[in-house]
Amino acid sequence: MEKTKTVFWLLIILLIAIIITGILAILLYNPFFLLLFILFLILVIIFLLLLCWYRTLEDEERPARREPTRRTTTRRTTTRAKPKPKPKPRVTGTKPVEEVEGIGRVYGGKLRRAGIKYVEQLGKSSATKVSTTCDVPKDTAQKWIYMARLLAVPSVGEEDAEALVLACGITTRKQLSGADPASLYRKISRAVAAGKVIVPKEYKFTRAMAEKWVKDA
């Protein structure tokens, strides 16, 4: 996005320069201004091609929104008077890095070549390494790492992890396990209403979901 903005403003400056040199070439009949006019015109064409190329790369890096998956739980009946407490779900290491919001095919390929294939590996990586590997700002890399840590919780999906990081400031599984579900739900609802967190229209956060996240964490 920053590269696209830079090229765009350079195009504006070059267009202004073309107008000025064109007027001077006509009024003064000076070949020097005519050469400048031609040079600026060539540069405009080059920057237009660069702008189109950067926009194509940005489109490829935008991950496709995934439909939220419904998870079903089964209850087991027992004849014991005092059933043992159920163990917490184990952290999974099979989700690809593309599950993280903001990591598309291009960034995912760069991470894989660096040996970071799954969200568990990304959650243990350093922001410096991820930033250097993907050529993104360090704060963006850190946000991906936080979301990857939360995606390790089975009931937390792509949209959920993004909302927990951006709206609630949750960055670790331990922090999530000690959070108040009601508070999480209120913060996420306000963030969605304010446009700070963007999710598909059909995706709805509920308090029950927040309770499930905290329980599984």
Order of alpha helices (4+ residues) and beta strands (2+ residues): alpha-alpha-alpha-alpha-alpha-alpha-alpha-alpha-alpha-alpha
